[in-house]
Amino acid sequence: MQQRIERVTIPDGDELAFATVGSGGRHVVYVAGWLSHLQLSWELRQERAFYEGLAEGCQLIRYDRAGSGLSAAATQPPSLKRELDQLSAVVATLGPEPFDLVGTSMGALVAIAWAAAHPESVRRLVLYGGWVRGVDLSPASAQENVLGLVESHWGLGSDVLTDIFAPDADAATRQEFARYQRACSTAETARSLLAMSYGLDVEGLLGSVRAPTLVVQRDHDRAVPLAQAESLAEGIVGAQLVVLPGRSHLPYMGDAHELVTTIRRFLGLRVPRRGADELTPRQREVAALISAGRTNREIGERLGIGERSAEGHVERIRLRLGVRSRAQIAAWHAADRDRS
């Protein structure tokens, strides 16, 4: 899959970048958590595989909020109203038909506010890793410490938050994600968005949500207690709660395939037989040989196939993993072996 990046202007003049991936008449709008970067996220193997899994058979639309990623710097402080203005600008590009709305982490609260205010626009609503009241996520002293760390030492702050958001990831992946967070925004923007997330409260909006709703949470999420998901499901009439095993708050870390399957099943989309970043047994065999430094000719001789066929296997592996080089395939194989 290839994403198409476009731009739209919100009422106060700030320019947003949004991306569309997939094809078909059905739209799934994705509201990301805290920070995002449309281009860098597409280069992260796990994150790209997660989006490709969601986008199969539909069009997945996601965007960078003002001050983050490819969007222009924010000219106004963040607020729930500004979040809704940004979502409105992106949604306006889709036409009048209802769409499926997926909100993750802080984006779940934005999605709730949108669904409550625009019930006719949302076909189905998915909330992953969300909460009711930000003040209940952790003690006030802990929140202040995190905010202070992000503001005063963005490098260390991003490392600490990565350990909270993705404890199941290997060390190399955590380092990569910490760098990714720092590339998404300045320390000032990161702090202001995080402070807003702590201050959000959608308790009074839950009763106004009318769309069929799925609330998904990992049972040992280190960023958001399971009780928050339970409160969301209890407050939205008819909401379905699904609890998955895992500790990672980031949706594309841990068992992302199970999460994609759960979301697609609820949305009525075909359930994928395997995750977008998983390889066939033969492809894994080729990846192992690449990791061992074998050339395409040597791979062909080892597997009893022609050199051109071996080259085709390498290219399909590269495309499936979303990487550019044999060295990156070898790195994937080493990390996958360590996880096993």
C-alpha positions as CSV (number, residue, x, y, z in Angstrom):
1,M,0.0,0.0,0.0
2,Q,1.0,3.6,-0.6
3,Q,-0.3,6.6,1.3
4,R,-1.4,9.8,-0.3
5,I,-0.7,12.9,1.7
6,E,-2.8,16.1,1.2
7,R,-3.4,19.3,3.1
8,V,-6.3,21.1,4.5
9,T,-6.8,24.5,6.4
10,I,-8.8,24.8,9.6
11,P,-10.8,27.9,10.5
12,D,-8.0,29.7,12.4
13,G,-5.7,29.3,9.4
14,D,-3.5,26.5,10.6
15,E,-2.6,23.9,7.9
16,L,-3.0,20.2,8.6
17,A,-1.5,17.3,6.7
18,F,-3.7,14.2,6.3
19,A,-3.0,10.8,4.6
20,T,-5.2,8.3,2.9
21,V,-4.3,4.7,2.4
22,G,-6.3,1.9,0.9
23,S,-9.2,1.9,-1.6
24,G,-12.9,1.4,-1.7
25,G,-15.9,3.5,-0.9
26,R,-15.9,3.0,2.9
27,H,-14.0,5.5,5.0
28,V,-12.4,4.8,8.4
29,V,-11.1,8.0,10.1
30,Y,-8.3,7.5,12.6
31,V,-7.7,10.0,15.4
32,A,-4.2,9.3,16.8
33,G,-3.0,9.9,20.3
34,W,-0.7,12.6,21.6
35,L,1.9,12.9,18.8
36,S,2.1,11.6,15.3
37,H,4.1,12.0,12.1
38,L,2.5,10.7,8.9
39,Q,5.7,10.1,7.0
40,L,7.9,8.8,9.9
41,S,5.1,6.5,11.1
42,W,5.0,5.0,7.6
43,E,8.7,4.2,7.9
44,L,8.2,2.4,11.2
45,R,7.6,-1.3,10.4
46,Q,5.2,-2.1,13.2
47,E,3.2,1.1,12.8
48,R,2.9,0.8,9.1
49,A,1.8,-2.8,9.3
50,F,-0.9,-1.8,11.8
51,Y,-2.3,0.9,9.5
52,E,-2.1,-1.4,6.4
53,G,-4.0,-4.0,8.4
54,L,-6.8,-1.5,9.2
55,A,-6.9,-0.2,5.6
56,E,-7.4,-3.5,3.8
57,G,-10.6,-3.2,1.8
58,C,-11.4,0.4,2.8
59,Q,-9.8,3.9,2.9
60,L,-8.1,4.8,6.2
61,I,-7.7,8.5,6.8
62,R,-5.4,9.8,9.5
63,Y,-3.9,13.2,10.2
64,D,-1.2,15.1,12.1
65,R,-2.8,17.5,14.6
66,A,-1.5,21.1,14.5
67,G,2.1,21.5,15.6
68,S,2.8,17.8,15.1
69,G,4.4,15.8,12.3
70,L,3.9,17.2,8.8
71,S,1.2,19.8,9.9
72,A,2.2,23.4,10.3
73,A,3.1,24.9,13.7
74,A,0.1,25.6,15.9
75,T,-0.8,29.3,16.3
76,Q,-3.2,28.6,19.2
77,P,-2.9,26.6,22.4
78,P,-4.4,23.1,22.2
79,S,-8.0,22.5,23.4
80,L,-10.8,20.0,22.7
81,K,-12.5,22.6,20.6
82,R,-9.4,23.0,18.4
83,E,-9.2,19.2,18.2
84,L,-12.8,19.0,16.9
85,D,-12.1,21.8,14.4
86,Q,-9.2,19.8,13.0
87,L,-11.2,16.6,12.8
88,S,-14.0,18.6,11.1
89,A,-11.7,19.9,8.4
90,V,-10.4,16.5,7.6
91,V,-13.9,14.9,7.6
92,A,-15.2,17.6,5.3
93,T,-13.0,16.2,2.5
94,L,-14.8,12.9,2.5
95,G,-18.3,13.8,1.5
96,P,-21.6,13.5,3.3
97,E,-21.7,9.7,3.9
98,P,-21.3,8.4,7.4
99,F,-17.8,7.0,8.3
100,D,-16.3,4.7,10.9
101,L,-14.3,6.6,13.6
102,V,-11.4,5.0,15.4
103,G,-9.8,7.0,18.3
104,T,-6.7,5.8,20.1
105,S,-5.3,7.1,23.5
106,M,-6.1,10.8,23.6
107,G,-7.7,10.5,20.2
108,A,-10.4,8.3,21.8
109,L,-11.6,11.3,23.8
110,V,-11.7,13.5,20.7
111,A,-13.6,10.7,18.9
112,I,-16.1,10.6,21.8
113,A,-16.7,14.3,21.7
114,W,-17.2,14.2,17.9
115,A,-19.6,11.2,18.1
116,A,-21.6,13.0,20.8
117,A,-21.9,16.2,18.8
118,H,-22.4,14.6,15.3
119,P,-24.2,11.4,15.8
120,E,-25.5,11.3,12.2
121,S,-21.9,11.2,10.8
122,V,-20.5,8.1,12.6
123,R,-21.4,4.7,11.4
124,R,-19.4,2.8,14.1
125,L,-17.1,4.1,16.9
126,V,-13.9,2.3,18.1
127,L,-12.1,3.5,21.2
128,Y,-8.7,2.0,22.1
129,G,-6.7,3.0,25.2
130,G,-9.0,5.9,26.1
131,W,-10.1,7.3,29.4
132,V,-12.9,9.3,30.9
133,R,-11.1,11.8,33.0
134,G,-7.4,12.6,32.6
135,V,-6.9,13.5,36.2
136,D,-7.7,9.9,37.1
137,L,-4.9,8.4,35.0
138,S,-2.2,8.9,37.7
139,P,-1.6,11.0,40.8
140,A,-1.2,14.8,40.1
141,S,2.4,14.7,41.3
142,A,3.3,12.0,38.8
143,Q,1.7,14.0,36.0
144,E,3.5,17.2,37.0
145,N,6.8,15.3,37.0
146,V,6.3,13.9,33.5
147,L,5.2,17.3,32.2
148,G,8.3,18.9,33.8
149,L,10.6,16.3,32.3
150,V,9.2,16.7,28.8
151,E,9.6,20.5,29.0
152,S,13.1,20.5,30.5
153,H,14.7,17.5,28.9
154,W,12.7,16.3,25.9
155,G,15.2,13.6,25.2
156,L,15.0,11.9,28.6
157,G,11.2,12.6,28.7
158,S,10.7,10.8,25.4
159,D,12.7,7.8,26.8
160,V,10.6,7.6,29.9
161,L,7.3,7.8,28.0
162,T,8.5,5.2,25.6
163,D,9.1,2.8,28.4
164,I,5.5,3.5,29.6
165,F,3.9,3.3,26.2
166,A,5.8,0.3,24.7
167,P,7.3,-1.9,27.5
168,D,7.0,-5.0,25.3
169,A,9.1,-3.6,22.5
170,D,12.8,-4.6,22.2
171,A,15.5,-2.1,23.1
172,A,16.2,-1.1,19.5
173,T,12.5,-0.5,18.8
174,R,12.1,1.6,22.0
175,Q,15.1,3.8,21.0
176,E,13.7,4.2,17.5
177,F,10.3,5.2,18.9
178,A,11.9,7.7,21.3
179,R,13.6,9.4,18.4
180,Y,10.3,9.3,16.5
181,Q,8.5,11.2,19.3
182,R,11.2,13.9,19.4
183,A,10.9,14.3,15.6
184,C,7.1,14.7,15.8
185,S,7.2,18.0,17.7
186,T,9.1,20.5,19.8
187,A,9.3,20.0,23.6
188,E,6.9,22.9,24.1
189,T,4.2,21.4,21.8
190,A,4.7,17.9,23.3
191,R,4.2,19.3,26.8
192,S,1.1,21.4,25.9
193,L,-0.6,18.4,24.2
194,L,0.2,16.1,27.0
195,A,-1.1,18.6,29.6
196,M,-4.3,18.9,27.5
197,S,-4.7,15.1,27.6
198,Y,-4.4,15.1,31.4
199,G,-7.1,17.8,31.6
200,L,-9.6,16.3,29.2
201,D,-12.9,15.1,30.8
202,V,-15.6,13.4,28.6
203,E,-17.7,12.0,31.4
204,G,-20.6,14.3,30.6
205,L,-20.5,13.3,26.9
206,L,-20.7,9.6,27.1
207,G,-24.5,9.5,27.4
208,S,-24.9,11.4,24.1
209,V,-23.0,8.8,22.0
210,R,-25.4,6.9,19.8
211,A,-23.2,5.1,17.4
212,P,-22.5,1.3,18.0
213,T,-19.3,1.5,20.1
214,L,-16.4,-0.9,20.7
215,V,-14.1,-0.2,23.7
216,V,-10.8,-2.0,23.5
217,Q,-8.1,-2.1,26.1
218,R,-5.1,-4.3,27.0
219,D,-5.4,-5.7,30.5
220,H,-2.0,-4.4,31.8
221,D,-1.7,-1.2,29.8
222,R,0.9,0.8,31.8
223,A,-0.4,4.2,30.6
224,V,-4.1,3.8,31.2
225,P,-5.7,1.6,33.9
226,L,-8.3,-1.0,32.7
227,A,-10.8,0.7,35.0
228,Q,-10.9,3.6,32.5
229,A,-12.0,1.4,29.7
230,E,-14.7,-0.2,31.9
231,S,-16.0,3.3,32.8
232,L,-16.1,4.2,29.1
233,A,-18.1,1.1,28.2
234,E,-20.5,1.6,31.2
235,G,-21.1,5.2,30.2
236,I,-21.9,4.6,26.5
237,V,-25.3,2.8,25.9
238,G,-24.8,-0.6,24.4
239,A,-21.0,-0.3,24.2
240,Q,-19.0,-3.6,23.8
241,L,-15.9,-4.0,25.9
242,V,-13.1,-6.3,24.7
243,V,-10.0,-6.7,26.9
244,L,-6.9,-8.1,25.2
245,P,-3.7,-9.4,26.9
246,G,-0.7,-7.1,26.9
247,R,1.1,-4.1,28.5
248,S,1.8,-1.8,25.5
249,H,-0.3,1.3,25.2
250,L,0.7,1.9,21.6
251,P,-1.7,0.0,19.5
252,Y,0.9,-1.2,17.0
253,M,3.2,-2.7,19.6
254,G,2.6,-6.1,21.3
255,D,0.0,-8.3,19.6
256,A,-1.1,-5.7,17.0
257,H,-2.6,-8.4,14.8
258,E,-5.1,-9.4,17.5
259,L,-6.1,-5.7,17.9
260,V,-6.5,-5.2,14.2
261,T,-8.6,-8.4,14.0
262,T,-10.9,-7.2,16.8
263,I,-11.4,-3.8,15.3
264,R,-12.1,-5.1,11.8
265,R,-14.5,-7.7,13.0
266,F,-16.5,-5.0,14.8
267,L,-16.5,-2.8,11.8
268,G,-17.8,-5.6,9.6
269,L,-14.6,-5.8,7.5
270,R,-12.9,-9.0,6.4
271,V,-10.6,-10.4,9.2
272,P,-7.0,-10.8,7.9
273,R,-5.5,-14.2,8.2
274,R,-2.2,-12.9,9.4
275,G,-0.7,-9.5,10.4
276,A,0.5,-7.3,7.6
277,D,4.1,-7.6,8.8
278,E,4.2,-11.4,9.1
279,L,6.0,-13.5,6.6
280,T,5.2,-16.9,5.1
281,P,7.4,-19.8,6.2
282,R,9.3,-19.6,2.9
283,Q,9.8,-15.9,3.3
284,R,11.1,-16.4,6.8
285,E,13.6,-18.9,5.4
286,V,14.8,-16.4,2.8
287,A,15.1,-13.7,5.5
288,A,17.2,-16.0,7.6
289,L,19.6,-16.6,4.6
290,I,19.7,-12.8,4.0
291,S,20.6,-12.3,7.7
292,A,23.4,-14.9,7.2
293,G,24.8,-12.8,4.3
294,R,23.8,-15.0,1.4
295,T,23.4,-13.5,-2.1
296,N,20.4,-14.1,-4.2
297,R,22.3,-16.7,-6.2
298,E,23.3,-18.5,-3.0
299,I,19.8,-18.3,-1.7
300,G,18.5,-19.8,-4.9
301,E,21.1,-22.7,-4.8
302,R,20.2,-23.4,-1.1
303,L,16.4,-23.5,-1.8
304,G,16.6,-25.2,-5.2
305,I,15.1,-22.2,-7.1
306,G,16.5,-19.8,-9.7
307,E,18.3,-16.6,-8.9
308,R,15.4,-14.5,-10.3
309,S,12.9,-16.4,-8.1
310,A,15.1,-15.7,-5.1
311,E,15.3,-12.0,-6.1
312,G,11.5,-12.0,-6.3
313,H,11.2,-13.4,-2.7
314,V,13.6,-10.7,-1.4
315,E,11.6,-8.0,-3.1
316,R,8.3,-9.3,-1.7
317,I,9.8,-9.5,1.8
318,R,11.1,-5.9,1.5
319,L,7.6,-4.7,0.5
320,R,5.8,-6.7,3.1
321,L,8.1,-5.4,5.9
322,G,8.1,-1.8,4.5
323,V,11.9,-1.7,4.5
324,R,14.4,-0.5,1.8
325,S,17.4,-2.7,2.1
326,R,18.7,-6.2,2.8
327,A,20.4,-4.9,5.9
328,Q,17.0,-3.9,7.3
329,I,15.6,-7.3,6.5
330,A,18.5,-8.8,8.4
331,A,17.8,-6.5,11.3
332,W,14.1,-7.5,11.3
333,H,15.1,-11.2,11.3
334,A,17.5,-10.7,14.3
335,A,14.8,-8.8,16.3
336,D,12.1,-11.4,15.4
337,R,14.5,-14.2,16.5
338,D,15.1,-12.4,19.8
339,R,11.4,-11.9,20.4
340,S,10.9,-15.6,19.8
